[in-house]
């Protein structure tokens, strides 16, 4: 997913380690995806890229 974000937007992403395999995707302070809130499902990269392009979730 990091490679996709870099290719689409020319930015690098940062992984901040946590526990239990859960993670959030935050862009400019806005939460676009939370694995904990989405029943532990991995995000669809296409939908995530579109949400970022649209400026939010």
DRENTOR-189375 format. One record per residue (C-alpha): residue in three letters; x, y, z. Coordinates in Angstrom, 3 decimals, padded with zeros to 6 digits. Example, Ala and Ser with C-alpha at 12.3 -4.5 7.8 and 13.67 -1.06 7.14 Angstrom:
BEGIN
REC  aa  xx  yy  zz
REC  ALA  012.300  -004.500  007.800;
REC  SER  013.670  -001.060  007.140;
***
This chain:
BEGIN
REC  aa  xx  yy  zz
REC  UNK  000.000  000.000  000.000;
REC  UNK  002.883  002.398  000.717;
REC  UNK  004.133  001.972  -002.852;
REC  UNK  000.660  002.704  -004.232;
REC  UNK  000.349  005.889  -002.184;
REC  UNK  003.762  007.050  -003.323;
REC  UNK  002.947  006.324  -006.974;
REC  UNK  -000.445  008.067  -006.828;
REC  UNK  000.493  011.106  -004.757;
REC  UNK  004.294  011.370  -004.740;
REC  UNK  004.426  011.109  -000.962;
REC  UNK  005.966  008.639  001.410;
REC  UNK  003.886  007.022  004.113;
REC  UNK  004.927  006.357  007.657;
REC  UNK  004.229  003.229  009.666;
REC  UNK  003.815  003.871  013.356;
REC  UNK  003.984  000.538  015.129;
REC  UNK  001.142  -000.465  017.369;
REC  UNK  -000.188  -003.760  018.599;
REC  UNK  -002.565  -006.436  017.462;
REC  UNK  -002.195  -005.758  013.751;
REC  UNK  -004.593  -002.823  013.712;
REC  UNK  -003.823  000.454  011.993;
REC  UNK  -005.361  003.737  010.895;
REC  UNK  -004.912  005.727  007.716;
REC  UNK  -004.858  009.455  008.480;
REC  UNK  -004.435  012.205  005.871;
REC  UNK  -004.051  015.818  007.000;
REC  UNK  -005.506  014.922  010.384;
REC  UNK  -008.611  013.198  008.962;
REC  UNK  -009.150  009.512  009.730;
REC  UNK  -009.907  007.772  006.430;
REC  UNK  -009.653  004.177  007.562;
REC  UNK  -009.434  002.309  010.843;
REC  UNK  -008.877  -001.439  010.759;
REC  UNK  -010.242  -001.708  014.293;
REC  UNK  -013.479  000.029  013.254;
REC  UNK  -013.830  -002.016  010.033;
REC  UNK  -014.156  -005.451  011.621;
REC  UNK  -010.453  -006.151  011.111;
REC  UNK  -010.762  -006.117  007.297;
REC  UNK  -007.855  -004.833  005.257;
REC  UNK  -008.743  -001.711  003.240;
REC  UNK  -009.394  -001.848  -000.486;
REC  UNK  -006.484  000.137  -001.978;
REC  UNK  -008.600  001.559  -004.803;
REC  UNK  -011.262  002.850  -002.404;
REC  UNK  -008.619  004.290  -000.117;
REC  UNK  -006.907  006.136  -002.987;
REC  UNK  -010.277  007.521  -004.125;
REC  UNK  -011.065  008.680  -000.569;
REC  UNK  -007.733  010.512  -000.426;
REC  UNK  -008.355  012.100  -003.835;
REC  UNK  -011.773  013.183  -002.649;
REC  UNK  -010.305  014.845  000.412;
REC  UNK  -011.858  012.549  002.967;
REC  UNK  -013.655  009.328  003.747;
***
